[in-house]
Amino acid sequence: MSEDPIAHGELAALTRRFEEVAEKHDREFGIIKSDLTAVRLQIGNLDQKVEALDKKIDRNQAQIIELLTQLVGQRPDAG
């Protein structure tokens, strides 16, 4: 039984196309993975900034409360 050269050629072409698509998917997956890593880092940075802002707001509110507390009981025309 002899081998069919046309079938071999078609099989080789299909194999090449499969390998090209697999390589393309691997590259695209790598790009997506890299992008997701960058997004995670940015989210981490945003979380840190939000935490810092929360602390700053808390300090400012504490200062406002302290100043208002000091003003309680003072006469508006005294000064």
Sequence and secondary structure as in RCSB ss.txt:
>XXXX:A:sequence
MSEDPIAHGELAALTRRFEEVAEKHDREFGIIKSDLTAVRLQIGNLDQKVEALDKKIDRNQAQIIELLTQLVGQR
PDAG
>XXXX:A:secstr
    HHHHHHHHHHHHHHHHHHHHHHHHHHHHHHHHHHHHHHHHHHHHHHHHHHHHHHHHHHHHHHHHHHHTT  
TT  
